[in-house]
Amino acid sequence: MNQKFEHLIARAEQLIARIESILPQPLDAPDWSTGMAWRYRKRSSGHGTLEPVRHVAALQLSALKEIDAQKQKIERNTEQFVAGRPANNVLLTGARGTGKSSLIKACLNAYAPRGLRLIEVDKADLMDLPDIVEVVAERPEKFIIFCDDLSFDDGEPGYKALKSMLDGSVAAATPNVLIYATSNRRHLLPEYMAENLAHTHGADGEVHPGEAVEEKISLSERFGLWVSFYPFSQDEYLSIVAQWLSALGLSAPAIAAARQEALQWALERGSRSGRVAHQFARDHAGRHGG
């Protein structure tokens, strides 16, 4: 009888263990001494983890050219944040490949010695933002939650989660956490022509946006600082190419000789962006022994 009872208990414990393994678990804090950047990942079991980024891009603020006004705003806001002064959540929007993500990574490298840390969160995992903030809330470091290439389709759950976290939740903002997001869309959601027809006009002629437009504007307005990026001119593009070629070891005469090839490269790509300039520089330096 005792053997049967013990066997039954063992089976019950196994069953409980299997059930617990698939239930949502509290997010465990990682070893913060392992690095300065982490990625939040959701496992197939549904459990979230913070994984250290072993090799952070070694970008420096001085290496980012032709975006001086944008750099000044981001650097100033980040400096305020790290120094413990009031600072804003930031939305960086505009043309692709113009340095939005690179600027955030360069700020991380610049301010990491003073306690700045970064957690990258995918759009699909924004529902878990409260859990992430809970883990870091009592830490002495300052954390940027980084959402790259952020945009939403209508009805996506992460939209409301982010909106609530930025401004609107009952919980008070955590002073050691800011959200920095990049997007090609100013208002983070697709905009349709039909929505423009929903505007109404008051008796005094004042224009009132429709509810759909108001909803889309409301998320982006919760970011305290907007930083816009624009396509580069030909001269700006060539300046960025020259900077990257120089960093890769090419001489001034070799950089000047690469000018026409750099323009051809941009023409074939259909873009004069910083990303295209970097890709050309790597290709050119690789072929010419840089």
C-alpha positions as CSV (number, residue, x, y, z in Angstrom):
1,M,0.0,0.0,0.0
2,N,2.8,2.3,0.9
3,Q,4.6,1.6,-2.4
4,K,1.4,2.5,-4.3
5,F,1.0,5.7,-2.3
6,E,4.6,6.7,-2.9
7,H,4.3,6.0,-6.6
8,L,1.2,8.1,-6.7
9,I,2.9,11.0,-5.0
10,A,5.9,10.7,-7.4
11,R,3.6,10.8,-10.4
12,A,1.7,13.8,-9.0
13,E,5.0,15.6,-8.4
14,Q,6.1,14.9,-12.0
15,L,2.8,16.2,-13.3
16,I,3.0,19.4,-11.1
17,A,6.6,20.0,-12.4
18,R,5.5,19.6,-16.0
19,I,2.6,22.0,-15.4
20,E,4.9,24.6,-13.7
21,S,7.3,24.4,-16.6
22,I,4.7,25.7,-19.0
23,L,3.2,28.3,-16.8
24,P,4.4,31.9,-17.1
25,Q,7.4,32.6,-14.9
26,P,8.7,35.8,-13.4
27,L,11.5,37.4,-15.4
28,D,14.8,36.6,-13.8
29,A,17.4,39.3,-13.5
30,P,20.6,38.5,-15.5
31,D,24.1,39.0,-14.2
32,W,24.4,42.7,-15.0
33,S,28.2,42.5,-14.8
34,T,28.3,40.5,-18.0
35,G,28.0,43.5,-20.4
36,M,26.3,46.8,-21.2
37,A,23.5,45.6,-23.6
38,W,20.9,42.8,-23.5
39,R,18.2,41.4,-25.8
40,Y,14.8,40.4,-24.4
41,R,13.9,37.0,-25.9
42,K,10.7,35.0,-25.6
43,R,11.2,31.2,-25.6
44,S,8.8,28.7,-27.2
45,S,7.7,27.9,-23.7
46,G,6.5,31.5,-23.3
47,H,9.2,32.4,-20.7
48,G,11.1,35.6,-21.3
49,T,14.9,36.0,-20.7
50,L,17.4,38.8,-20.9
51,E,20.4,37.6,-23.0
52,P,23.7,39.6,-23.0
53,V,24.9,41.0,-26.3
54,R,28.4,39.6,-26.5
55,H,29.7,42.0,-29.2
56,V,28.2,45.5,-29.2
57,A,28.9,47.5,-32.3
58,A,31.9,49.7,-31.6
59,L,30.4,52.9,-33.0
60,Q,31.6,56.3,-31.8
61,L,29.7,59.5,-31.9
62,S,32.5,61.2,-33.8
63,A,32.2,58.7,-36.6
64,L,28.7,59.7,-37.4
65,K,28.7,62.5,-40.0
66,E,26.1,64.8,-41.5
67,I,23.7,64.4,-38.6
68,D,25.1,66.9,-36.2
69,A,21.8,68.5,-35.2
70,Q,20.2,65.1,-34.5
71,K,23.3,64.0,-32.7
72,Q,23.3,67.1,-30.5
73,K,19.7,66.4,-29.4
74,I,20.2,62.8,-28.6
75,E,23.5,63.3,-26.8
76,R,22.0,66.1,-24.7
77,N,19.0,64.1,-23.7
78,T,21.2,61.0,-22.9
79,E,23.6,63.2,-20.8
80,Q,20.7,64.5,-18.8
81,F,19.4,61.0,-18.2
82,V,22.8,59.6,-17.1
83,A,23.4,62.6,-14.8
84,G,20.1,61.9,-13.0
85,R,18.3,65.0,-14.4
86,P,14.9,64.9,-16.1
87,A,15.0,63.5,-19.7
88,N,12.5,62.4,-22.3
89,N,11.6,59.2,-24.2
90,V,12.8,59.6,-27.7
91,L,11.3,58.8,-31.2
92,L,13.8,58.9,-34.1
93,T,12.0,59.0,-37.4
94,G,12.8,59.5,-41.1
95,A,14.6,58.0,-44.1
96,R,16.1,54.6,-43.8
97,G,19.8,54.2,-43.4
98,T,20.4,57.7,-42.1
99,G,21.9,56.8,-38.7
100,K,19.0,56.5,-36.3
101,S,20.0,53.1,-34.8
102,S,23.7,53.9,-35.1
103,L,23.3,57.1,-33.1
104,I,21.7,55.1,-30.2
105,K,24.5,52.5,-30.3
106,A,27.1,55.2,-30.3
107,C,25.5,56.9,-27.3
108,L,25.6,53.6,-25.4
109,N,29.3,53.3,-26.1
110,A,29.9,56.9,-25.0
111,Y,27.9,56.7,-21.7
112,A,28.4,53.0,-20.7
113,P,31.4,53.9,-18.4
114,R,29.0,56.2,-16.5
115,G,26.4,53.5,-16.0
116,L,24.2,53.5,-19.1
117,R,22.8,50.2,-20.2
118,L,20.6,49.1,-23.1
119,I,17.9,46.5,-23.5
120,E,16.7,45.7,-27.0
121,V,13.0,44.6,-27.2
122,D,11.3,43.5,-30.4
123,K,7.9,44.9,-31.3
124,A,6.3,41.4,-30.7
125,D,7.5,41.4,-27.1
126,L,6.3,44.9,-26.0
127,M,3.5,43.4,-24.0
128,D,6.2,42.3,-21.6
129,L,7.5,45.8,-21.0
130,P,6.1,46.0,-17.4
131,D,8.0,42.8,-16.5
132,I,11.3,44.2,-17.9
133,V,10.9,47.5,-16.1
134,E,10.1,45.7,-12.9
135,V,13.5,43.8,-13.1
136,V,15.6,47.0,-13.5
137,A,13.6,49.4,-11.4
138,E,15.8,49.1,-8.3
139,R,19.2,48.9,-10.2
140,P,21.6,51.9,-9.9
141,E,22.3,51.9,-13.6
142,K,20.3,53.9,-16.2
143,F,18.5,51.7,-18.8
144,I,17.5,52.6,-22.4
145,I,14.8,50.2,-23.7
146,F,15.6,50.2,-27.4
147,C,12.8,49.4,-30.0
148,D,14.3,49.4,-33.5
149,D,12.4,49.9,-36.7
150,L,9.1,50.2,-34.8
151,S,5.8,50.3,-36.6
152,F,2.4,48.8,-36.0
153,D,-0.5,47.5,-38.0
154,D,-4.0,48.3,-36.8
155,G,-5.0,46.2,-33.7
156,E,-1.5,44.9,-32.7
157,P,-1.4,44.4,-28.9
158,G,2.1,45.9,-28.5
159,Y,0.7,49.3,-29.6
160,K,-1.4,49.8,-26.5
161,A,1.2,48.3,-24.2
162,L,3.8,50.9,-25.4
163,K,1.3,53.7,-25.2
164,S,0.5,52.8,-21.6
165,M,4.1,52.5,-20.7
166,L,5.1,55.9,-22.2
167,D,2.3,57.9,-20.5
168,G,-1.0,56.7,-19.2
169,S,-0.4,53.8,-16.8
170,V,-1.4,54.1,-13.2
171,A,2.1,53.2,-12.2
172,A,4.6,56.0,-12.0
173,A,7.4,56.3,-14.4
174,T,10.7,54.6,-13.3
175,P,13.4,57.2,-13.2
176,N,16.2,54.9,-14.4
177,V,14.4,53.8,-17.6
178,L,13.8,55.6,-20.9
179,I,12.4,54.3,-24.2
180,Y,14.3,55.1,-27.4
181,A,12.5,54.0,-30.6
182,T,13.4,54.3,-34.3
183,S,10.8,54.2,-37.1
184,N,10.3,55.1,-40.7
185,R,6.8,56.2,-39.9
186,R,6.3,59.5,-38.0
187,H,3.1,58.2,-36.2
188,L,4.2,54.5,-36.1
189,L,0.9,53.4,-37.7
190,P,-0.1,53.2,-41.4
191,E,-2.1,56.2,-42.5
192,Y,-4.9,56.1,-45.1
193,M,-6.4,58.7,-47.4
194,A,-9.9,57.9,-46.1
195,E,-8.8,59.0,-42.6
196,N,-8.2,62.5,-43.9
197,L,-11.9,62.7,-45.0
198,A,-12.9,62.2,-41.4
199,H,-11.8,65.7,-40.4
200,T,-14.6,68.0,-39.1
201,H,-14.9,71.8,-39.2
202,G,-16.1,73.9,-36.3
203,A,-18.4,76.9,-36.7
204,D,-15.3,79.1,-36.5
205,G,-13.6,77.2,-39.2
206,E,-11.3,75.2,-36.9
207,V,-10.3,71.8,-38.2
208,H,-10.7,68.8,-35.9
209,P,-9.0,65.5,-36.8
210,G,-11.1,62.4,-36.9
211,E,-10.9,59.7,-34.2
212,A,-8.6,57.4,-36.3
213,V,-6.1,60.2,-36.9
214,E,-6.2,61.3,-33.2
215,E,-5.5,57.7,-32.1
216,K,-2.5,57.4,-34.4
217,I,-1.0,60.8,-33.3
218,S,-1.6,60.0,-29.6
219,L,1.2,57.4,-29.5
220,S,3.9,59.4,-31.1
221,E,3.0,62.4,-29.0
222,R,3.8,60.5,-25.8
223,F,7.5,60.5,-26.8
224,G,8.8,63.8,-25.3
225,L,11.5,64.2,-27.9
226,W,11.1,63.8,-31.7
227,V,14.2,63.7,-33.8
228,S,13.8,63.6,-37.6
229,F,16.3,62.3,-40.1
230,Y,16.4,63.3,-43.8
231,P,17.8,61.8,-47.0
232,F,21.4,62.9,-47.7
233,S,22.5,65.1,-50.5
234,Q,25.2,64.0,-52.9
235,D,27.9,66.0,-51.1
236,E,26.7,64.6,-47.7
237,Y,26.8,61.1,-49.0
238,L,30.3,61.5,-50.4
239,S,31.4,63.0,-47.1
240,I,30.2,59.9,-45.2
241,V,31.9,57.6,-47.8
242,A,35.1,59.5,-47.3
243,Q,34.9,59.1,-43.5
244,W,34.3,55.4,-43.7
245,L,37.1,54.8,-46.2
246,S,39.5,56.8,-44.1
247,A,38.5,54.7,-41.0
248,L,39.2,51.6,-43.1
249,G,42.7,52.8,-43.9
250,L,42.6,54.3,-47.3
251,S,44.7,57.4,-48.2
252,A,43.3,60.7,-49.2
253,P,44.2,60.2,-52.9
254,A,42.6,56.8,-52.9
255,I,39.4,58.2,-51.3
256,A,39.3,60.9,-54.0
257,A,39.7,58.3,-56.7
258,A,36.7,56.3,-55.3
259,R,34.3,59.2,-55.7
260,Q,32.8,58.2,-59.1
261,E,32.5,54.6,-58.0
262,A,30.7,55.6,-54.8
263,L,28.2,57.6,-56.8
264,Q,27.6,54.7,-59.1
265,W,27.1,52.4,-56.2
266,A,24.4,54.7,-54.7
267,L,22.7,55.0,-58.1
268,E,22.5,51.2,-58.3
269,R,21.0,51.0,-54.8
270,G,18.6,53.8,-55.4
271,S,19.6,55.5,-52.2
272,R,22.3,57.9,-50.8
273,S,22.1,56.8,-47.2
274,G,24.7,56.4,-44.5
275,R,24.1,52.6,-44.7
276,V,24.8,52.5,-48.4
277,A,27.9,54.7,-47.9
278,H,29.2,52.2,-45.3
279,Q,28.4,49.2,-47.5
280,F,30.3,50.8,-50.4
281,A,33.3,51.6,-48.2
282,R,33.5,48.0,-46.9
283,D,33.3,46.7,-50.5
284,H,35.8,49.2,-51.9
285,A,38.3,48.8,-49.0
286,G,38.1,45.1,-49.2
287,R,38.8,45.0,-53.0
288,H,41.7,47.5,-52.7
289,G,43.3,46.0,-49.6
290,G,42.1,48.6,-47.1
